[in-house]
Amino acid sequence: MITVPRCTTGARAVPRPYSAPMVCACVFLGSAGLLPLLGAAGELHHPAAAFPAYCALAAATGLRARARAAPLCALLCWLFYDGFVVHQQGELTWDGSTDARRLGVLLAAAALGTAAGCAVRALAARPAPGGRLARCAGVRQAGGMSDHVGPPMVVSGVVPGDPPFRMVEVDGEPVGIARDLSDVVRLARRLGLKHVDLDDPAVVRWVGGGKYHWNP
């Protein structure tokens, strides 16, 4: 019995950023949770030593927040730090340039976290090495053989247009349009297939005409 493997797209799971209410909840719980830890470490009486912990919290929360939520992260961290670390009784005061500097540092930490999170999500959204076609069991790379019974790439019939074009699909999903042979090769390479044999029926299936048929 021949098992036909399914082609995968090569895309990694992309972590989604938290919503604003979720960001608030994370900062609130994290800030509240820091208080007993700082108290146990004896840092509640040393605000300068406790401040890096709130900067780290702002950056860590920013990793899963959108860029516009960075000011919110910084503000909530400052509220807890000023109310329960600096004054310890939940009282809030504004100490001019000192608190402005603290808020600025917290904002920078949160912005750094959101930037790092955006970079991680952008990398995760990129196709994994090898791409979609390289994961299709029917693709021959450097002469390799496979028992897959269907070609991974399908080039449909010519669609009238100016100029005419043909749709290209991989594993039943549209991946682009081709107006000539070079476009088919370009799409294949973009999806991870470095050496594509357009005459190999195990790699490419031509529908409504062969590889030289580009006019309706």
Summary of the structure (lengths in Angstrom):
residues: 216
radius of gyration: 27.9
end to end distance: 40.7
largest distance: 80.7
contacts: 633
relative contact order: 0.14
helix: 46%
strand: 11%
